[in-house]
Amino acid sequence: MLLIYSHKITPRLTYVMRHLFTRILGIDISFTTKVEDFIKHTGAKITYTKQALQNEFFVRSNDLLFEQGINDLQITVRNWEGVPCFFSADERSNVPFDIFSASFYLLSRYEEYLPHMKDIHGRFSPKDSLAYMNSFLHLPVVDMWAYKLLGLLQERFPELERKTRDYQFTSLIDVTASHSYAHRGFVRSLAGLFYDLGSFKFRRVAERVKVWFYPENDPYNNFDFLVDQHKQLSIRSIFFFQFATYSTYDKNVSPNHNKFRHLIKSISDYSTIALAGSYSSFEDNELLKKERKNLAGVINRSVEASRMRYNRIHIPQTYRNLIEAEFTDDYTMGYTHEIGFRAGSCTPFYFYDINLEIQQPIRIHPFAIHDYALVNLKEQEKILEKVGALHTEIKNVNGHFLTVFSNELLGDTSHKVDWKELYLNILKRFNV
C-alpha cells in the first residue's frame, strides 16, 4: 500500500490519485493529513504539498487540487524526458511537474468549462484544446506520466506491490442508420428517389431500385460481416443503435419496424447493445430516457451504455443528463475528426463535476479513433500507419484501445479506401 500525505484531502485530490494509482497502476493507496502517521509508516509513501517533510518522495503541489470552481490558468507545456508536461515544479520535487494537477486538468475537461467557441453542433473544437495546440493529442499522456512515476517510485520502494493490467481492444460500431434504402417506408423511399434523380445521382438511383427488390443487398447492411469477423477474431464489440423517430439529423429506420427490431435482437445474442442517443435527445432528457427504455424493451435487458450523436458533449450537463437517465457508462469522449485522446488517457475514468466538486457515478470510456477522422488520409497504408502509432502508445501503458466505426462508412464504396478491408486489417493487427 502507498501512503499519500497532504496538508488537505480534497475531492479533486482523491479523484485523481485513485485514477493514476488504482486504475492505471493497480496500487492500493491511503491518505493522511497527520505528519506523525506519515513518519511512522514504514512502507511506500509520498508527500504531496508545498514543502517536503524530510527526505521522503516528494511531489510539489500546484494549487489546482485545493481550489474550487474554475480559474483562467496560464499553462506552459514543457518536456519531461520526451513526454509533454505542464504545471512545472522546482528542483526539490522528485517529479519536475505536478503530475496530479496536470492529470486532473485533462481528465476533468477543465478547459471545456472555460469560455470557447462551439461548432454548428455545439461541440468543443479539438483545435481549441491544450493537447492539440501543443501537439500531444495523439499521446495518452496521463497514462504515460503514471508509468514514469511508477518507475521512480519503484527505484525508491522496490517492495511496492501492484496489480498489473493487460492491454485491451474494443470495437465500437455506430449504427445511426441501419439501412440506406431498405425498410424506410413508401413515402421516404419515393422522396429519396426523386431527390437522387434531381441531384443527378444516378448511381444511387440504380442502387436504390436494386435494394427495393433485394433488401438484403442494402450497402449499410454489413452486420453479418461484422458479427462473423468479431467471432472469428475474438473481438470485444459494442453496437450502438439509434432508436429515435425521424428528424433533421436522425434519419434511421423507424424504431417500430419489425425488421429493425429483429436485427437488434439478433445482434444482442453475440455483442453488447447500447444506445446511440439521438440528436434530438441531446437537450431533451425525457426523450433520452424514452429511447433507452424502448431499446431495452427490444433486447429484454437493461441498456447501461451510451454514445451521443455526432459526439456531442456539453460539460457538465451531458453527463448529468446521462446519469439522470440511469446510464452507467458513456463512450462519447473523443473527437470526430481528430484521432487521439481528448482527455489525455486511454483508461476508463469517472466524470468529475467541477461545478459540484464531486465524482459522478458514470464511467467514461475514451475512444482514440473515429472512422471519419481517417477519411482524408485516403490511402489504407497511411491510415494503418497512423492507427499503428496509437496502438504502440496504448500498448506501452497496457491501456484500452477503442475505435469507432459506423456501418454507414463500412458500406460506402465512393471512397478510394476499401473500408471493410481496412477495418478487418485493424482488427487483425491491433487486437493484441
Secondary structure, DSSP 8 states (H G I E B T S, - for coil): -EEEE-S---HHHHHHHIIIIIIIS---EEEE--HHHHHH--S-EEEEESS-SSSSEEEE--SGGG--S--------EEETTEEE-SB--TTSSSSB-HHHHHHHHHTTGGGTS---B-TTS-B-GGGSHHHHTT-TTS-HHHHHHHHHHHHHHHH-TT--------EEEEEEEES-S-SSTTS-HHHHHHHHHHHHHTT-HHHHHHHHHHHH-GGG-TT--HHHHHHHHHHHT-EEEEEE------SS-----TT-HHHHHHHHHHTTTSEEEEEE-SGGGG-HHHHHHHHHHHHHHHTS---EEEEGGG---TTHHHHHHHHTT--EE---S-SSS-S-TTS-SS-EEEEETTTTEEEEEEE---SEEGGGTGGG-SHHHHHHHHHHHHHHHHHTT-EEEEEEEHHHHT--SSSS-HHHHHHHHHHHH--
